[in-house]
Amino acid sequence: MISYATAVGPEDTLHHLFCTVGAPTLMISRIKEKNAAIEINYDVLLNQTDAKIQAINFTSKPEHSLGIIFSAVSDVK
């Protein structure tokens, strides 16, 4: 599953991706182009042998990116 959201500002766009393929992962990227898009290659993403870095591409180069991989998730009651 991939969740995707954008936050469009006056000068840039933040792209938020949360993915649960493999370890839960959050990626946030800032792009200075307002109408930049993201392309996700699901065949590469779901294939266990391919390099995952080729699965997600932006139409414009991000200015900044941040990625967090959650190695453990706990359920607290």
N, C-alpha and C positions, 0 to 999 in steps of 0.2 A: 504494500500500500504506500502511496505517496500523497502527501497533502501539500498543496502549493497555494501561497498567497502573496500578493504584492502590496506595497505601500508606496503610492506615487506622491512625490513632493514637488515643489516648484522647480527644482533643478536636478533631481535624480529619482531613482526608483530602487526600493529595497525588495529583493526577492527572497522569500522564506520557503524552504523545502524541509519537510520532515518525512523520512523514509524508514520503513520497518523491514526492508529486504535485508536480511542478515542482522547485524546489530542495529538498534535504533540510532538514527543519525539525524542531526539538525544542521542545515547549512543556510547561512544568510549571506547574500551578496549585494553589494551596492554598485549600481550602474548609472552613469551620468546621462544616459539616453532614456527619455521617458517611455518610448514605445519599444524598448528592447524585449525580446521574447526568449523563452527557454525551450530547448528541444531535448526530449528524453527518449533515448533508444532503449525500449523495454527488452528487446532481444538480448542486447549486451548486458543490461542491468541484471536480468534473471539468469544469464549463463554463468555457471560457476567457474569457467576456465578463462573468460575474458577479463581484461583489465577494466575495472569499474570506472576509472577516470574518463573513459571514452563514452560513457553512457549519458552524461549530462553536459550539454553545451548551450552557451548563450549566443544570441545573434550579435551582441556587442561585448567587448572585453570588460569584465568587472573591474572597478577601481579597487575594491576591497572585498575579501571573502573571509568567512569564519565558518569553521566546521567543528562540531562536537559529536563524538561517538560515545554513547552511553553503554559502558561495559557491564553494568549491573543495574537492574530495575527492581525496586522493592515495593511491596504492597504493605502499607502501614495502616493498621486499624485502630 
